[in-house]
């Protein structure tokens, strides 16, 4: 009578540390971006808009352009190459920040 050994399956359990390390959050409140110190290349970035107006996270050099609805959430992928990427909100010209990928 064959039996499965739970210990062999436990040894193959997927590791979530790689995906946890590759995620980051940009928060928008009071018409200001709060950006992590840096993100990994290709990381998934969650953008949380706490304002009652829509915003964008739009790269000045191209590569990403995401609209976030009022009090909404969106995701984007960080650039695959390391560097500093200046971005703006296209709806509010005084909103700008820099995403550091390393």
Beta strands, then each sheet from edge to edge (+ up, - down):
strand 1: 23-29
strand 2: 32-34
strand 3: 44-49
strand 4: 55-59
strand 5: 65-68
strand 6: 73-77
strand 7: 83-89
strand 8: 92-101
sheet 1: 2+ 1- 3- 6+
sheet 2: 5+ 4- 7+ 8-
end
